[in-house]
Amino acid sequence: MSYALKGRRSVAREAKRIADKQLALAVERLSGVGDRRSDSAVHEARRHVKKVRALLRLVKPSLGDRYYAANRRMRLANRMLAPIADGEGVMVSLEQFHKNRSRRLGAQTYSAIRAALVERVARTDRKAKLGRVVPRVAHILCTQRRRLYEWSLNASGFRAIEPGLEQSYRRARTGMRRVAAEPSATAFHRWRRRVKDLWFQVRLLEPRCGNVLVGDQRRLEALDGCLGEYHNVVLLEEALINEGLVSRGQTAHALRELRRYQVELRHKAMAMGRGIFAVRPRRFVRRIKGLWRSAKIIARATREETPWPRAA
């Protein structure tokens, strides 16, 4: 796995290797825009950028001031690609929604909305092409790759990631509480960003923790998927309201169904979140720290018990 902290290597060395790999993959995906296939590639590129940002947040306290410049570049690249990637996400959500609820939305309304979204995506792609968005983002990512040699951590082992991990878990848990108090689309989107960071960070740590974090990873992935679907449905609702994609009657019908679906997704996300974030941040980190140390002891014992090969 390219996105994982491998054993028997320093955290600092692994952080550089992982960041370099993810940035290289992002640049590779940025092959152009203009059709659904290339838009999917842009979506994947943005995902690699998010992985780098999650890694940065994990080592932020140990990385020091180098964090801020790197995070600014990744944030800028992410925002520049957002219109293209969001257009792809909305299309996928519409198709999935119609597949599961075709009787509610109706074939005629679905076809009209889809045709309008296809044209909307094409306009976004043309605008991105005129603005040379993809080459500009690729340049930003290549610049960051060249600057990876500057990275150095002021701590080693679990201490290098412990404060960042606790902060990520705490922010995700706080995001859930804010959503419960004010269930707005903005609050849900912020919560999703925190959940995604934590999910990616658990993926990074899994090999160093004896590969026993699969359950945690899958629960966070499922929650991220639910919140991502909610975000795409909100974007589709905004497009229907603000851009007049279809007739008023079709818009009203689609909005009723989409809002019912939003309520279902909110309830589902909150139920999942309460299960995931039931423990306090420090207890969560202590558990991960214990797994990290146990896996290290087992790996060391295994190496010591392995007999040397006999000479021929």
Number of C-alpha atoms within 10 A of each C-alpha: 9 11 21 19 24 18 16 11 10 13 22 21 14 18 24 17 16 21 23 20 16 22 25 17 16 24 22 13 21 23 15 18 21 16 13 16 12 18 25 19 20 26 23 17 27 26 17 23 23 21 24 25 23 24 23 24 23 26 25 22 20 24 21 13 11 17 17 13 11 20 18 12 17 24 14 13 23 20 13 17 20 15 16 25 22 18 24 24 21 23 20 14 19 19 14 13 19 18 11 10 13 14 9 15 20 14 12 10 19 19 13 14 22 18 12 17 22 16 12 16 23 18 13 17 23 14 13 19 15 9 11 12 20 21 15 13 22 21 14 17 23 16 14 19 18 10 13 16 9 9 17 17 18 12 15 12 13 16 15 21 24 19 18 22 26 20 19 22 23 19 20 24 22 15 22 25 17 16 19 14 10 12 13 12 16 13 17 22 19 17 22 24 19 22 25 23 27 29 24 22 26 21 22 24 23 21 19 25 22 17 14 14 17 13 10 14 18 14 16 22 18 14 23 23 15 18 25 20 21 25 23 21 24 19 18 23 18 13 15 22 15 8 10 13 19 21 12 12 10 18 17 14 14 21 19 13 14 21 14 10 15 17 12 12 19 20 11 14 21 18 12 16 21 13 10 14 16 10 12 12 18 16 11 16 18 13 11 22 17 12 20 20 16 15 19 17 12 12 15 12 11 11 10 10 8 8 8 7 6 5 4 3
